[in-house]
Amino acid sequence: MTIPVKYRSQSTNSYTLEQFRESYQLSEVEAARLFSKYGPSAPELDAMMRAKRLHGKLDLKHTNPPPR
């Protein structure tokens, strides 16, 4: 999901592609994919990476809750 520009953070805190890649030990391809999708905003990229880590730790592979 790409966040529409009008809703994106207007933070002046941003990463270069190399800083982002090194910060999260990403491959060049994965860093470039995420950087192009979410832009250089450091707060936005940090939040997205925290969510990815949490998702992985909790093993939340399903987007729909289980039926009751």
Stockholm file with secondary structure:
# STOCKHOLM 1.0

chainA/1-68         MTIPVKYRSQSTNSYTLEQFRESYQLSEVEAARLFSKYGPSAPELDAMMRAKRLHGKLDLKHTNPPPR
#=GR chainA/1-68 SS CCCCGGGSCCCSCBCCHHHHHHHTTCCHHHHHHHHHHHCSBHHHHHHHHHHHHHHHHHTCCCSSCCCC
#=GC SS_cons        CCCCGGGSCCCSCBCCHHHHHHHTTCCHHHHHHHHHHHCSBHHHHHHHHHHHHHHHHHTCCCSSCCCC
//
